Amino acid sequence: MKNRLKTIVAVMIIATITFAFNNPIDGKVEINKEKSSVTWKGYKVTGSHKGHIDLKNGVLTFDNGILTGGEFVIDMSSIENTDLEGEWKTKLEGHLKSDDFFGVDKHPTAKLVFTEVTSTGKNSYKVQGDMTIKGKTNPISFDLSVYGNKATANVKIDRTKYDVRYGSTSFFDDLQDKAIYDEFDLITDLEF
């Protein structure tokens, strides 16, 4: 009798574990904003700066465990620098929020909408999307990986396509060591 009870319990545990790992995600799942992070990194001739920016909301859409879509809204007023301190940190954050860069007063959010998702291998996808920054929308492409309830991506954005021209050698001559490169990175670690 004890062996039979042990066998039944073991079968129930194995069935529960198997069901938990073989039950694919389906439909829209909300991103957990508290457990997710978006890190930005901008580059200039003399170095780089980095920091965080908050998601206002976000969803990923799955069809039987396969990623098929997504949509994210970024809170531009949350731009924070993490590699400076004191007055320099405050100045940089203020400048990033000004009209020279992201014009946060007029454009408090940015948005990314997936327009096409193609599987490139197990857990890997090529995403085509529309990114809107400062009221301007442009197509964007990046790789995204999904493992369990986590997704990661490194998105390169050409800021000049969104009328963020400050310090760009594409628009200004003789900047020398004050030049800021046009592309910046958004490194995302999402949990849902």
N, C-alpha and C positions, 0 to 999 in steps of 0.2 A: 504494500500500500504506500509506503514512504517513497519507494522508487517511482511509482506511478505518479505521485504528487509532484516529485522533483521533475519528472519528464514533462508534465503538463505546464509547470511554471517555466521551465526552460523554453518550451515551444512558444509560450505566450511572450516571453522576453524577446526571443529571436524574431517573432512576427511583428512585434511593436517596433523594434529597431529597423527591420527590413522595410516596414511601411513608412517609417519616418524618413528614411534615406531614399526611398523610391517614389515618394509622393511629390511629383514635379509642381513647381510654382505655376499658377495659372491666373491670368488677369492682371489688374493694376495693383502694385504694391507701393505703399508710401515709404519714402526714405525717412529713417530715424535721424532727425536733425541733430540731436544731442550726441549721437554716437558717430556721426559722419563729419568729415572735415574737407575743406577746400583750401588749399595753400596756393598762393600766387607767388611768382618769382619773375622779376623784371631785371633786365640787363642793360648796362651802360658800358661805355669804353673803359671806365676806371673800376668796374666791379659789378655788383648786383645788389638788389634788395629783395626781401621776401616778407611774407606775412600771411594772414588768414582773412577769409571772407566767409560770411555765413550764408547758408541756404535759407531762403524764406519758405520754400516748399519744393518737393520733388517727388516724382513717381517713375517707376520703371514698369513696363508692360511685358508680360510673358504669355506665350501660348504653349501649354504643355511643357514648361521648363525651358523653352527657347525664347531669348530676348527678342522682342518685336518692336519696342518703342520706348519712349521716355520723354519727360518734360520737366524742366527745372527753372525755378525763379531764384535769382541771387539778390540778396539785400546789399545793394551797393553802399549804403551808409555804414555798413559794418566793416569796411576796409580797415585792416589793422596791420601795422608794421611790427615785425618781431625781431629785427636785427639792429635796431637803434634804440636809444633810451633818451628820456628827458626831452629837452627842447627840440632836438633833431628829429626824434620820433614824431612829436606833435606837428612839426612843420611839414614833414613828408606826408603824413596822413591827411593834413589839411590841403596840401597841394594835390594829392591824388583825388580828393573829393571835389576840387575846384573845377571850373570850366576848362582849365588847361588840360585836364585829364578826363575824368568821368562825369563831371557836372551833376553831382548827386542831388542837388536841390531840384533840378528840372527832371532828372532821370534816376529816381530812387531804386529802380530795379533793372536787372538785365535778365534775359531769358534765353534758354536753349530748348529747342524742340527737335526731337529726332524725326527725320523725314524718311530714312531708309536704314535698315539694320541687316547686315549680311554676316552669317556665321563664317568664320575663317578657320575654325578648328574647335576642339573641345574647350568650352568655356571662353572662347575668344570671338570677338565681333569687330567688324568695321562699321562705324557709325557715320552716316551723313546726316547733317542737321542744319537748322537755321539758328544762328546766334544773333540776338538783338542786344546792342549796347548803344546807349545815347540815342535811342530811337531809330537806329540804322540796323537793318537786317542783312546778313550776308551768309552764304553757305560755308559750312565748316566740315572737316572730316577728321576722325581720330579713331584709335583702337581702344576697345574697352574689354576688360576681362571680368567674368562673373564666377565666383566660387562660393557655393552655399548661399548665405544671405549677405554677401559682400560683393561690391563692384569697384573696380579701380580704373582710372584713365589718366593720361597725361595729355592735356589739350593745349596745342600751340595756337595763339591768337595773334593776328596781325592787327595791332591797334589802329593803324592808319586807315583801315577800312571802315572804322567807326568814328572817324573824325577826331581821333586822339593823336594830335600831331606834335605836341610839345616835345622839343629836343630831338625830332626826327630828321636824320640827314636826307630823307626822301623829300623834305619840304624846305629845309634851311641849310644854307652853306656856312662854312667857317665855324662850326660848332666845336670842332677839335675834341678835347677831352670832356666836353659837356654833352656829347651826343648820347642819346638813349636809343637802344636798338628797337626796331619796330615790333618784333615779336616778344610776347611774354607767355609764360606757362601758367596753366591752372592744373594742379595735381590734386586729383580727387580720390578720396577713400570713403566710399559710401557703405552704409549698413542699412538693411531693411528687414 
